[in-house]
């Protein structure tokens, strides 16, 4: 039986790396990407669907397969409107989870963030924790949540502050040992590789992967 992967957020840092991996390996015969605008890439296994994320129910018929990878996400700087920000980081991922359950998709892979907790006093960490909780409540047979630390890689947009912090982390990383390994910066391609490899397992349940575990998996 042919394996199909569905990917949302293929234009982002992790999503673009994951798309490359999915297309390069034979484990998946078809890769469906849900995009706002078509990507400048063609491949015999690739199907691109330009969707209106406000009306994801309209695309339910094509969102099926073995695994759904959700790499959707934005920043408050890029999306200062809190309503729009919550749609992208919360509403769309939750809706995709509901569609995945309805259509019998076996696995859902979510990119979250280090420190995510619904009990956190930090806005970002609390919000990410609430997203995780909402998707967990959907009741998917297999949910993998990835909480990477600072991501490194070639972003399409320039983030000055992040670039400076990345340079600092190159010096600090070796000093972070033991449980502090989870705070080391991590390449986006490493996260993408871990997501791909975990999707090849027939696990059931909810799994949370911190940065150090993500590196081990990849």
Buried (B, 14 or more C-beta within 10 A) or exposed (E): EEBBBBBBBBBBBBBBBBBBBBBEEEEBBBBBBBBEEEBEEEEEBBEBEEBEBEEBEEBEEBBBBBBBBBBBBBBEEEBEEEEEBBBBBBBBBBBBBBBBBEBEBBBBBBBBBBBBBBEBEEEBBBBBBBBBEBBBEBEBBBBBBBBBBBBBBEBEEEEEEBEEEBEEBEEEBEEBEEEEBBBBBBBBBBBBBBBBBBBBEEBEEBBBBBBBBBBEBB
